[in-house]
Amino acid sequence: MTTLLIRGGTVVNADCQTKADVLCIDGKISAVGPDLQAPAGATVVDAGGQYVMPGGIDPHTHMQLPFMGTVTMDDFYSGTAAGLAGGTTMIIDFVIPDPLENILDAYKKWRGWAEKSAADYSFHVAITWWDESVRLDMATLVKEHGVNSFKHFMAYKNAIMCNDETLVNSFKRSLELGAMPTVHAENGELVYLMQNEIKARGIMGPEGHPLSRPPRVESEAANRAIAIAEVLGVPVYVVHVSSTETAEVIALARARGQRVYGEVLAGHLLVDESVYHNPDFATAAGHVMSPPFRNKTNQESLWRGLQSGNLHTTATDHCTFCAEQKAAGKDDFSKIPNGCGGIEERLAVIWDAGVNTGRLTPSEFVAITSANTAKLFNIYPQKGSISVGADADIVVWDPEGMKTISVKTQHSKGDFNIFEGRTVRGIPSHTISQGELVFVKGELRAKPGVGRYIKRPAFGPDFAAGKQKAVANAPRAVERV
């Protein structure tokens, strides 16, 4: 039995903060309170002057993803290990079946890849096509495998894009099963048209990428998905919201009382579209992801969305390709593999740009980096909370610790960092996963294969009414791989 006492820190949850010690026994939090005594043989962590917060949950990653003719650099071990170094103790990755691939077969394939994970993980499953077998297999995924969210790509024409028929059928089925539909909101038809028109004008470099995906392309798709969800009466979650227009679409729907939830990437909060005009191809291409980085006015709208509660979670879309892989689009921006990293940096850059500037309180930081994701995907308070009975997934946060971010010191296998050279104040001193110290003052102790698959129960019968409440007394389901 492993026993760990975190002593002398300030415990921060999404709803409050208080001076307290935290005792962890056998992977669970067993006590939270002042002046706890360390049992014999316990490891003691001195958290004096520091915050003790729930480990980060990244609801949007792509480890070992086959995409655009290649495979991402980070697998489930290197990616989750990098996350632990930054204070993230769980990911929700994506199973993305090929067109006409059986979705259960794809799920099992991803589960096999994830066996090497160093941290706990779960999966969203993408619906990339539709027939009766998909409808039936969605039920199996929800009821037997603890999948309570399904992803829909409204972009990537001639690949994984789903049409409105698939959206309607899948949204309706998600409602029946108590699962949350999520969308990558970009109008794939418009993107395809604009890519061809921009290339016809002779614009072939990375600067063509944002031109082919303007904000209106995103907001139109988000509005369409939200309208479908409204008609069917199902909540919907919009991933990587990047623009003012899309944030406004979500805010308007929420003002009508609709259950719409928005996710923001750390990169979209801090990086602007000027990166695509860098004369160095590798640097410009290293920032190619979708939706692209926007101008700075959009960044301010995203921060305001988080502050107001109209946007709810932060993620990374961690999807690392090296310079050689990105070079596939050297003469055609539409062939540059889409993706950037960030799982290790997310908490630090959001703390520095959010809490240190007064945009966020520490409790709001916990909400948008951990607790809200746990609540929206029905694993709270098992995750996202420093409370008795919760998993001992914890980050001890040094608000005065400083670090300059660099690809030279990152733990990701990627060879590029979108936050390169940024100095942040506020970094993890310790990360605890399942009650074990996995990162200690710069030393990474991650181990492959110890991560657990986390089942996420379906939502209860009032889900159809949009109330989004979890099943009463739903069991905390953890399955060892």
N, C-alpha and C positions, 0 to 999 in steps of 0.2 A: 504494500500500500504506500503510495506516494503522498507525503504531507508537505504543504507549502504555506507559509504565513507571510503575507504582504503587510508590512507594518508601517504606520506613521504617515500614510498618504491621504489624499482627498479623493474619496470615491465619487465618481461622476456618472450618473445615469441620465437618460433623456429627460427625466422629470425632476431631478434634484441633484444636489451635491452635498456631501457631508464628510467630515473627518471621521475616518473609520479604518480599522484593520480588516483584512480579508483572509479567511482561513479556507484552504482548499485541501480536500481529502479525496484521494482516489479519483481524480478528474472532475470532481464536482465542488461547487462552492458550498461549504458547510456552515459558515458563520460570517456575518458582517456586523461589526460593531467596535466600540472603543476598547482599547486595552485588552485585546485577546491574548491568551497565553499560548505559546508555541508548545505543542505536544513534544514529547521526547523524540529526537531524531528528525524533527522537522527542519526543512530548509527555510531560512528567513531572508526575505528581500526587504531592504531598507528603502522605503518609498518616501522618506521625508522630503518635503518641498516639491513633491510630484503628484500628478493625478493618476488615479487608478480607474481605468475605463474598460468597457467591454471591447474585446478584440474587434477589429474592423471586419465587416462582411462586404466583399466585393460582389455585387449581383450581376456582373457582366464581364466575363473573361472568355478567352478562346485559347486553351492550351492544346498543343499538338493538333491544331486545326488544319485539315487539308483544304486549301482555298486558292483559287486562281492558278492552278497548276503546280502548287508547291505546298509545303507544310511549315507551320510556324516554328520558330527556333525553340521556344520554351515548351517543354513537355509538362506533365502534371507534377513531376518532382521539382524541376528547376523553377517553374512558375509559382508554385505554392511556397517553396522555400524563400523566394524573393519576397513574397507577400509577408511571410513571418518576420523577415528582417525589417519590414516597414510597419509592423503592428497589425497586419490583416491575418485573421485566423480561420477564415472560411471563405470559399468562393462558391458562386453558382455559375457553372459553365454551361455551354450550349451543345446539345446533340443536334447536328444538322444533317439530316438524311439527304442523300442525292435524290434528284427527281425519280420517282417511282420506286425508291428503295423502301423496303419494309421498315416502319419506324421502330418497331421492337428490336429488329436486328441491329439498326443503327444505335439504339440505346445500349444494347449489350456490348457493342463494339467500343463505345465510349467508356463504359464501365470498366472494360478490360484495360484501356489505356490509362485510366485513372488509378489503377491499383498501386502505382508508385507514389501517389500524392503524399506530401508531408503534412498537410493540414486537412481539416474536414472539408467536404465538398458536397454539392448537390447539382442537379441538372434542370434547366429548362429544355424542352424538346421542341424543335422547329417543325412546323407543318408546311411542307414544301409541295405537297400535291394532295389530291383528295379522291377517295373512293370508299366503299363500304368497309374495307379492311382497315383503313385509317380510323374511321369512326369507332370501330370495335377495339382497335389497339390503344386508342386514347384512354378508354376505360381501364384497360389492363395496366397502363402506365400509372394512372391515378390510384387505382384501388390496390394494386399489388406492389408497385415500385415507389410510391410516395412522390410522384411528379404532380405538382399542382399548378404548373404554368406552362403555356405553350407559346412559342415564338412564331411570328409571321414576318417574313421579309417582303416588304412592298417594293423593294429595289432589286437590282441584279437580274435584269431581263435576260432570258435565254439560259438561266442558270437555276437559282433557287427562289426567284420571285414568285409569289402566289397571287392569283387574280382575285377579283371580288367574290367570285363564286366560292373559292376556297376559304376566303376570309369569313364569309357569312356562315358556311357550314361548320367551320372550326370554332368560330365564336359561339355559335348555338350549342355545339357539343360541349364546349368548355363550361358553359352555363349549366348544362344538365349535370355535369360531373363535379361542379364546385371547384373549377380550376380557373386561373386568371389568364386571359389572353394578353400577350404582349406584342408590340409591333416595332419594327424598324421602319420608321415613317419617312420614306422618300418615294416620289412617283417615278417608278422605274421606266415607264414609257417616255416621260419627259427627259429623264437623265440620258437614256439611250439616244433620243433625238438630238439633244443638245451636245452630247459628246461628238456625234458625227458632224454636226454643223460647225462646232469649234475647230475640229481637225480639218474640215474643209477650208477653213480660213487660214490654215497653216500654223495653228497653235498646237504644238505637239508636246511641250514640256509640262512639268508639274503645275505651272500656273494655270493650265487649262482645267485642272481638276476642280477647283472651287467655282470656276465659271460654268461648268456643266452641272453643278448642283447648288443653285442659288437657294436662299432661304424659303422662297415660295414653293419650291419643289418639296421641301420638307413639310411645311405647314399645310399644304393641300392634302398630302397623304395622312397626316395626323388628323386633320379635320374629317376626312373620309372614314378613317378607322373609328374615330369617336362617334360619328353619326351612326355607323353600323352598330356599335356597342350600345348606343342610346336606344335605338329601335328594338334591339333584342333584350335590353335590360341587364346587360352584363358589365361589370367593371372592366376597365382596360388600363394597361400600363404601357407608357410610351418610353422606349429606351433612348438613350443619348440625345436628349433635347439640346439643340445647339443654337437656336435662333430666337430673337424677340418674337417673331410671328408665331412660332410654334408654342412658345410659352404663353402667349396671349390666347391662342386657341384653347389650351388646357385650362387657363384661368377662367375663360368665359364659360366653358362647359361645367367647371366646378361651381361657378356662381349660379348656374341653373340647378345645382343639386346633383349633378351627375358624378359618379365615382370614377374619376380619371386620375391617374398617378403619373408623375414625371420623374425621369432619371436624368442626371447631369453627369458628364464626364469631367474629371479633374482637368484634363487638357483643354476642354472647351471653356473652362472658367479662367484659364491663365494664358493660353497661347492664341495669337491672332493670325489672320490670313496672310500677313506680310511674309511669313516663312516660305510661302510657295514661290516667292520671287527671288529667293537666295540664288546667286549665280552658280553655286556648287550644287550639281544635280543630286548627289547623295544626301545632302542636307535637306533640300526641298522635297525630294522623294521620301525621305524618312518621315515626313509629316503627313504623307498622303493616307488619309483614312476617310470614312464616310459615316455621317455627314462631315464635311471638311471644317477646319477651323475658320471662324468668322471674324468680322471686324470687332473692335473693342466695345462698340455700343451694345452688341449682342451679349458680351460677357457681363455687362452691368445688369442686363435684364435677367440673366440666369441667376446671378447672386440675389437679386430682388425676389425672384421666384422661390429660392430656398428660404430666404428670410420670411417671406409672407406665408409659407406653407403650401403654395400652389405647386411647387416642385419638392420632391420628397426624399430622393436617395442620390448618392454619388457613387460612381463606378469608374472603371478605367477602359473597358473594352480592350483589355490587355491582349494583344495579338501581334507578336513580334516577328518581323522579317528582317533579314540582314541586307547589307548593301548589295550583295550579289543577287539576291532574290528581287530586290526593288529594281535592279538594273534591267529586268525583263521589260520594263516600260521606258527604257532610255529614249526611244524614238516615238513613243505613243503613250501618253499619260494614262489612257484607259486600261493599259496592261500592267501598270504598277500595282503590285499586290497591296491591297488596302489593309492598314493596321499600324498601330503604335503600341508601345509599352506603357507602364505606369503603375503596376500593382505595388511595387515597393515604395513609390513616392507619394501615392494618393493622400495618405493621412497627413504627412508632413506639409505638403504644399497647400492643402486645404486649411490646415491649422494656421499656417503662416499667413496666408492671404485672407483667411476668414476670421479666426479668433483674434490674431494679433492686430488686425485692423479695426476690430469692433463690429464687424459684420455679423459675427456669430458669437454666442456664448458657448462655454464648454459643453453645456447640456445640449444645445442645438447641434453642436459638432457631433456629439454621440448619436443624436437622432439621425442625422443625414449620412453618417458613415457606418452605422451598425443597426441601431434599434428599429428604424423605420423599415429597413429591408427585412429584418426578422419578423416584424408585425405583418407586413404586406404579403409575405410568403409563408406565414403560419408556422414559424418556429420560435416564436417569442412566448415565454421568457427563457426557453432553453438556450437560445442565443440572444445577444444584444442587450444583456442585462447583468449587472453585478447584484445578484440576489441569491438567497439560499435556495439550493436545488438546481441552479443554472449550471451549464457547463463551465468549467474553469478555463475559459478562453478570455484572456485578459492582456491588456497592454498597460505597462507602467510608463507614464508619459512625462518626460522632462521638459517643462515649458521653456527653460532657459538653454537647453542643449542646442547646439548649432551644427550645421552640416552644409557643405557645398555639394550639390548633386552632380555626379559625373558618371559617364559610361565606364570609366576606369575603375570605379569602386562599386558599381551596382552588382547585384547577385543574379539578375536576369541574364540569359544567354544572348540576348540581343546585342547588337553592336551600335546602337543608337539610343539616345535618351532625349525626349522632347523637352525635358526640363534642364538640360545640360547647362551648368554654370550658375544655376539659381541657388542662392544661399538661403536656407530656411532656419527659423528659430522655433523650436518645438519638435522633438524627435523621440522615438521610443528608447528607453534605457533597457527595458526588459519586455519580452513577449512570452506569454504563457499559453500553451495549447494543451488541452486535456490535462491541465494541472502540472505540466512539465515545462521547465524553462527551456525554450527553444531559441531564444536570442537574448544575449546578456552583454550589454555595453560593447556592442560592435562584433561580438563573437556569435556566429550563426551555428546552432546545434541541430539543425533540421535533420530528420531521418526519413529516408524513402519508405513508403508503405505503411506509415502509422496513421495516415489520414483515414477518417471514417466517412462512409456514405451516409448522408443525413436525409432521411425520408421527411417529406413535408406533407402533412395530412391535407385532404381536401377540406374546403370550407363547408360550413354547416348549411342547413336547409334555408336559412334566411339570406344566403348568398344571392339567390335569385331576386330578392328584393333590393339588392345593392347594398346591404348593410355590412357586408364584408367581415362578419364575425367568425371566429374559429369554432370548430366543433367543441361543444362543452366537454371539458376534461379530456381533451384529445391527448393520447399518449405521446410522450416524447420519444419519437422513433429514431433510433440510431442503429444502423446496420453495419457491421464490420465486413469489409470486403474480403 
